[in-house]
Amino acid sequence: MVLWAGFPPRCSLAEAQVKTLLSRQHAFADDALLRRALCDHGLVSRTADGRAYRRIERRPPTEAAALLRHLKASASGRPEAAT
């Protein structure tokens, strides 16, 4: 879910852009496997020719939403608001 959150909403990305985006978010070193997993899990769609990827918009589960809020607050240096 964290990788999904890194994709810009309502925006198509070329494969090279997805590779760059994923490389910034993980140290796994197999972006092709991650791209496939994101598609297989219904988090990202890709065109039939594999040239364009797009985040599938969905509301994250409660636990994932809390994690995303925490990560966003940590990245901004602001304390997280109580939920």
VOPAGU-2260 file (C-alpha; in pm, 1 decimal, decimal comma):
REM VOPAGU-2260
SITE   aa  ch    i         X         Y         Z
SITE  MET   A    0       0,0       0,0       0,0
SITE  VAL   A    1     288,8     236,9      67,8
SITE  LEU   A    2     421,1     192,0    -286,6
SITE  TRP   A    3      69,3     258,1    -422,0
SITE  ALA   A    4      52,7     581,8    -222,3
SITE  GLY   A    5     369,4     702,8    -396,3
SITE  PHE   A    6     194,7     701,9    -734,8
SITE  PRO   A    7      41,8    1039,0    -823,3
SITE  PRO   A    8    -338,5    1023,1    -836,9
SITE  ARG   A    9    -520,4    1047,7   -1171,1
SITE  CYS   A   10    -196,7    1053,6   -1369,4
SITE  SER   A   11     -51,1     814,6   -1625,2
SITE  LEU   A   12     316,3     731,6   -1591,5
SITE  ALA   A   13     553,9     578,7   -1844,8
SITE  GLU   A   14     736,7     261,3   -1743,5
SITE  ALA   A   15    1062,0     454,5   -1691,9
SITE  GLN   A   16     883,1     697,3   -1458,5
SITE  VAL   A   17     739,2     406,6   -1257,6
SITE  LYS   A   18    1085,1     251,8   -1232,5
SITE  THR   A   19    1225,6     579,1   -1096,1
SITE  LEU   A   20     933,9     623,3    -855,6
SITE  LEU   A   21     969,9     269,2    -718,5
SITE  SER   A   22    1348,3     296,4    -692,8
SITE  ARG   A   23    1305,7     592,9    -458,6
SITE  GLN   A   24    1073,7     395,3    -230,2
SITE  HIS   A   25    1247,0      60,2    -190,1
SITE  ALA   A   26    1580,5    -117,1    -185,3
SITE  PHE   A   27    1445,9    -441,2    -334,0
SITE  ALA   A   28    1624,8    -395,8    -670,4
SITE  ASP   A   29    1354,3    -565,2    -879,4
SITE  ASP   A   30    1116,4    -295,6    -995,4
SITE  ALA   A   31     962,9    -524,9   -1260,3
SITE  LEU   A   32     846,3    -765,3    -989,0
SITE  LEU   A   33     705,0    -476,0    -787,3
SITE  ARG   A   34     522,7    -334,7   -1093,1
SITE  ARG   A   35     369,7    -675,4   -1161,9
SITE  ALA   A   36     266,0    -718,1    -798,0
SITE  LEU   A   37     101,7    -375,4    -790,9
SITE  CYS   A   38     -95,6    -468,0   -1104,5
SITE  ASP   A   39    -179,5    -819,7    -982,2
SITE  HIS   A   40    -314,1    -681,2    -653,4
SITE  GLY   A   41    -536,1    -431,0    -835,3
SITE  LEU   A   42    -350,8    -126,0    -707,1
SITE  VAL   A   43    -214,8      -8,2   -1042,4
SITE  SER   A   44    -341,3     -63,1   -1396,5
SITE  ARG   A   45    -125,3     -81,6   -1705,3
SITE  THR   A   46    -203,0     -52,8   -2071,8
SITE  ALA   A   47    -196,1    -370,8   -2280,5
SITE  ASP   A   48     139,8    -270,9   -2430,2
SITE  GLY   A   49     285,4    -198,1   -2083,1
SITE  ARG   A   50     381,3     158,0   -2172,5
SITE  ALA   A   51     157,5     346,0   -1927,4
SITE  TYR   A   52      72,5     282,2   -1563,4
SITE  ARG   A   53    -198,7     444,9   -1356,4
SITE  ARG   A   54    -284,3     422,1    -987,3
SITE  ILE   A   55    -628,2     272,1    -923,4
SITE  GLU   A   56    -800,9     507,2    -683,9
SITE  ARG   A   57    -935,3     344,2    -369,4
SITE  ARG   A   58    -975,6     423,3      -3,9
SITE  PRO   A   59    -697,7     253,1     193,0
SITE  PRO   A   60    -790,7      24,2     484,3
SITE  THR   A   61    -807,9     196,5     823,8
SITE  GLU   A   62    -468,5      62,8     934,7
SITE  ALA   A   63    -301,0     168,6     610,4
SITE  ALA   A   64    -458,7     515,2     628,6
SITE  ALA   A   65    -319,2     558,5     981,6
SITE  LEU   A   66      27,3     449,1     863,3
SITE  LEU   A   67      14,8     688,2     567,9
SITE  ARG   A   68     -81,5     978,6     797,0
SITE  HIS   A   69     206,4     889,9    1027,8
SITE  LEU   A   70     456,6     870,4     742,4
SITE  LYS   A   71     336,5    1199,6     596,3
SITE  ALA   A   72     365,6    1372,0     934,4
SITE  SER   A   73     713,3    1225,1     989,6
SITE  ALA   A   74     830,0    1338,3     647,1
SITE  SER   A   75     707,3    1691,5     707,1
SITE  GLY   A   76     862,4    1711,5    1055,2
SITE  ARG   A   77     526,9    1791,7    1212,5
SITE  PRO   A   78     382,4    1593,3    1503,3
SITE  GLU   A   79      98,5    1365,6    1404,9
SITE  ALA   A   80    -250,4    1473,3    1506,6
SITE  ALA   A   81    -430,7    1239,2    1744,5
SITE  THR   A   82    -689,0    1017,3    1578,6
